[in-house]
Amino acid sequence: MGRLLGLALLLLVCGCASNSPNGVSLKGLAKSDIDLVADAHRRMATDMTAQLLVKLYKRNPRELRRESGISLSLRERQFATQEYDAVSLRAVSGSRGIEAIRLAFDSDYSGDRVFALMLGISDMLHESYGGKHEFYMFDELDQQKLYHSARNLEVVAWLLRSRIDARGQPLILSNHLEGRQANLSFERLLGKMIANQDMMAVIIAGKSQRAINTVAHSVVSMTLIPL
């Protein structure tokens, strides 16, 4: 009898979901309000990472030429699927996460700096969301990882501004600050990415009633924080 009642309830829920004028699905019923918010923030993080990838390659086309057979569209597909070719991964010596970010700004590195940087950022953000792209009722996020990822993005912004080569040129070109042609679009995009992570950290901290352990700004400006 218990099994029959359970089956009847399941059929009723499926029927309600499939016949709903709003297109509600079982998938949607398994999500809380916080899950829907997390989904939105995760999508924004992914979309803005893709935008940053394209902007950096357009500003630094020489980096694409460091590996044979690589095009911008191919790089976009790799990051969209998070499936990278073996040659590219060998070029970063297997570095991932913040280690790949550090490698991108290593003055001795001769590989594709944009790939190393974006690989590191993509990995870091993926980890900050618990390795998930979508969230359901019993999923949990760590507000500290989200907060630390935001601080690391601030460090990336500082590294883009400050790290130069032997000729005094930025290792990775981003903002252009000369005269009337000043372009701060990279800084604005990174600012949006930072705000997105910070807001999600605050939301999760409120939900879990756990405080965020903040760090001093002077420390953040030069230090990548392990997640």
C-alpha positions in Angstrom: 0.0 0.0 0.0 2.8 2.4 0.9 4.5 1.8 -2.5 1.2 2.4 -4.3 0.7 5.6 -2.5 4.2 6.7 -3.3 3.7 5.9 -6.9 0.4 7.8 -7.0 2.1 10.8 -5.5 4.9 10.7 -8.0 2.5 10.5 -10.9 0.5 13.4 -9.4 3.6 15.6 -9.2 4.6 14.6 -12.7 1.2 15.4 -14.0 1.1 18.7 -12.3 4.6 19.6 -13.5 3.9 18.6 -17.1 0.5 20.3 -17.2 1.6 23.5 -15.5 0.9 26.6 -17.6 4.2 28.0 -16.4 6.2 25.0 -17.6 7.3 24.0 -14.0 9.3 20.8 -14.1 10.5 18.3 -11.5 13.9 19.8 -12.0 12.5 23.2 -10.9 10.7 21.8 -7.9 14.0 20.5 -6.6 15.3 24.0 -6.3 15.0 26.5 -3.5 15.1 30.3 -4.0 18.8 30.3 -3.0 19.5 27.6 -5.6 17.9 29.8 -8.3 20.0 32.7 -7.2 23.1 30.6 -7.2 22.3 29.4 -10.7 22.0 33.0 -11.9 25.3 34.0 -10.3 27.0 30.9 -11.7 25.8 31.7 -15.2 26.9 35.3 -14.8 30.4 34.2 -13.7 30.6 31.8 -16.7 29.4 34.4 -19.1 31.7 37.1 -17.9 34.7 34.7 -17.9 33.9 34.0 -21.6 33.8 37.8 -22.3 37.2 38.3 -20.5 38.7 35.5 -22.6 37.7 37.1 -25.9 38.7 40.6 -24.8 42.2 39.4 -23.7 42.9 37.5 -26.9 41.7 40.4 -29.0 44.1 42.7 -27.1 46.9 40.1 -27.1 46.6 38.3 -30.5 50.3 37.3 -30.2 49.4 34.8 -27.4 47.2 32.8 -29.8 50.1 32.4 -32.1 52.3 30.7 -29.5 50.6 27.4 -30.1 50.1 26.0 -33.6 46.6 25.4 -34.9 44.9 27.4 -32.1 42.2 30.0 -33.0 40.0 32.2 -30.9 36.9 30.1 -31.7 38.7 26.9 -30.7 39.8 28.5 -27.4 36.2 29.6 -26.8 34.9 26.0 -27.3 37.6 24.6 -25.0 36.6 26.9 -22.2 32.9 26.4 -22.8 33.3 22.6 -22.4 36.3 22.8 -20.0 38.0 20.3 -22.2 41.6 21.5 -23.1 44.0 19.9 -25.6 47.0 18.1 -24.3 49.5 20.5 -25.9 48.0 23.5 -24.1 48.1 21.7 -20.8 51.7 20.6 -21.3 52.6 24.2 -22.0 51.4 25.2 -18.6 53.2 22.2 -17.0 49.9 20.9 -15.7 49.3 24.1 -13.6 45.7 24.7 -12.7 43.8 27.2 -10.5 45.8 29.9 -8.9 49.1 28.2 -9.9 48.1 28.8 -13.5 47.4 32.5 -12.7 50.8 32.9 -11.2 52.4 31.2 -14.2 50.7 33.7 -16.6 52.6 36.6 -14.9 55.9 34.8 -14.6 58.4 36.8 -16.5 60.2 33.7 -17.6 57.1 32.0 -19.0 57.1 31.7 -22.8 53.8 30.1 -23.4 50.3 31.5 -24.0 49.8 33.8 -21.1 46.1 34.4 -21.8 45.4 30.7 -21.8 47.3 30.3 -18.5 45.5 33.2 -16.9 42.0 32.2 -18.1 42.6 28.6 -17.2 43.4 29.7 -13.7 40.4 32.0 -13.4 38.0 29.4 -14.8 39.3 26.7 -12.5 39.2 29.0 -9.5 35.6 30.1 -10.1 34.5 26.5 -10.8 36.0 25.5 -7.4 34.3 28.5 -5.7 30.9 27.1 -6.8 31.7 23.6 -5.5 32.6 22.3 -8.9 28.9 22.7 -10.0 27.1 24.6 -12.8 23.6 24.1 -11.4 22.3 23.9 -7.8 19.5 21.9 -6.1 17.9 21.8 -2.7 20.6 19.9 -0.8 23.6 21.5 -2.4 25.8 23.7 -0.2 28.2 26.5 -1.1 31.1 27.8 0.9 30.9 31.5 1.4 34.6 31.7 2.2 35.6 30.2 -1.2 33.3 32.7 -2.9 34.8 35.6 -1.0 38.4 34.4 -1.6 37.7 34.1 -5.3 36.6 37.7 -5.4 39.8 38.8 -3.7 41.9 36.8 -6.1 40.1 38.5 -9.0 41.2 41.8 -7.4 44.8 40.5 -7.4 44.4 39.6 -11.1 43.3 43.2 -11.8 46.4 44.5 -10.0 48.7 42.1 -11.8 47.4 43.1 -15.2 48.2 46.7 -14.3 51.6 46.2 -12.7 53.4 43.2 -14.2 55.8 44.4 -17.0 58.4 42.8 -19.2 62.1 43.9 -19.7 61.0 46.6 -22.1 58.5 48.1 -19.6 55.5 46.7 -21.4 52.7 44.9 -19.6 53.1 41.1 -19.7 49.4 40.9 -20.7 47.8 44.0 -22.3 44.5 45.1 -20.9 43.5 48.7 -20.1 44.7 51.4 -22.4 45.2 54.7 -20.5 46.7 57.1 -23.0 44.9 60.4 -23.8 41.4 60.4 -25.2 41.7 56.8 -26.3 41.7 55.6 -22.6 39.9 52.2 -22.3 39.0 50.8 -18.9 36.7 48.1 -20.1 38.8 45.3 -18.6 38.7 46.9 -15.2 34.9 47.4 -15.4 34.4 43.7 -16.4 36.7 42.4 -13.6 34.8 44.8 -11.3 31.5 43.1 -12.3 33.0 39.6 -11.7 34.3 40.6 -8.3 30.9 42.1 -7.3 29.1 38.9 -8.5 31.3 36.7 -6.3 31.1 39.0 -3.3 27.3 39.2 -3.5 27.0 35.4 -3.7 29.3 35.1 -0.7 27.1 37.4 1.3 23.9 35.5 0.3 25.4 32.2 1.3 26.8 33.6 4.6 23.3 34.9 5.4 21.7 31.5 4.5 24.2 29.5 6.6 24.5 32.1 9.3 28.3 31.8 9.1 30.5 34.9 9.1 32.9 35.6 6.3 36.5 35.8 7.5 37.7 38.9 5.7 41.4 39.8 5.0 43.2 43.1 5.1 43.2 45.0 1.8 47.0 45.5 1.9 47.4 41.7 2.0 44.9 41.0 -0.7 46.4 43.4 -3.2 49.5 41.2 -3.8 48.5 37.7 -2.6 46.5 35.0 -4.4 44.6 33.0 -1.7 44.2 29.3 -2.0 40.5 28.2 -2.1 
